[in-house]
């Protein structure tokens, strides 16, 4: 991982989209108060063939009273583990946020107190359609310019592990410089594609990439850590794609290749029935040259030390915009952020300080979950404006106690000293800033 480069489980009980209303009366019922939330927030994953293990849309499940998923859903909401939305609501506003409101959380609590009553189906009122800002942009553009995928589908592996991490090289050759304003992940096997990260390898990296790919006889090659490549975006079920504002796009230089790093979750699956997957990425090109370019810039702390057995390790670092970019002639808009740690991580945050101003919270994830990492975008009218005096302050927290060890081949490993690294058993302390530059700055 370059310090500053131009570029960059089963947990699903109640997944997420957006919208929905809530009731808070003691006699809360599923049909009147909970189903509208479920319809707008949950069924993108909790349906037949979805990534979640429980189907919330099966009416027959109510034949003998409340279905088994009812208690699981209310318990997960009460615990704060679902919906899978990690950022704190006390930090900077995030576009198309998917967390439940306080009223919606109370509705689930009241429903549990009312023994998960079904109610009368006649009381159900369909929720209003939710307006997603990025989806609105996509709707204006029509069909994608092209779609990226691997030449052949990949046979998901489930024989010796519940999690299969695979880097799959997309089959498209960028033969000329290209501007891209939209990218949408299209999972094939939705019940297995738990999340993925999209990377761009430039022309100088393609030879090694192809060697890594060729070294494994299957499609792609095994990977867990972050490749030394530009991170484009991280995606999890329920998230929209990346659809950039007007006159804004990402630059792809001629000779580049795109790679998806996919986390396939196969927990509880019969290896004999696990399917092949052919997940793809739809691309919308920008016609001409935009005035603004988006770059995903990594800020890593690579000297982390996480002692064996320590339940609360805090690692901090700071990054000067002046040192990273030099003296800026204009403000540098930050349109989004992303955080990244591995499985010992418990919390991660990023704030910005500027001379004469109060600190600004850019990202606060108080309960880190590796399985739900994604890119977070700010509303266009709420981008953070950095300047040469801006300093970014990153904090990463870890639990390296015996109770929080990763499981390898079904056995929790013993605590040991952990440092920065790409492997499953290593750790990272890393944030990304999505900065907006004049397009000429990334092509010269």
Secondary structure, DSSP 8 states (H G I E B T S, - for coil): --SS-S------SS----------STT--IIIIIHHHHHHHTTTTSSTTSSSSS-TT-GGGGTTSS-HHHHHHHHHHHHT--S---S-TTSS--TT-----HHHHHHHHHHHHTTT----GGG---------HHHHHHHHH-S-SEEE--SS-EE---SS-SEEEEEEE-S----S-EEEEEEEEE-SSTTTEEEEEEEEE-TTTHHHHHHHHHTSSSSSEE--S--SSEEEEEEETT---EE--TTEEEEE-TT-EEEEEEEEE-TT--GGG--EE--EEEEEE-SS--SEEEEEEEEE-TT-EE-TT-S-EEEEEEEEHHHHH-S-SS-EEEEEEEEE--TTEEEEEEEEE-TTS--EEEEEESS--GGG---EE--GGG-EEE-TT-EEEEEEEE--SGGG--EETTEE-----EEB-SSTTSB--EEEEEEEEETHHHH-
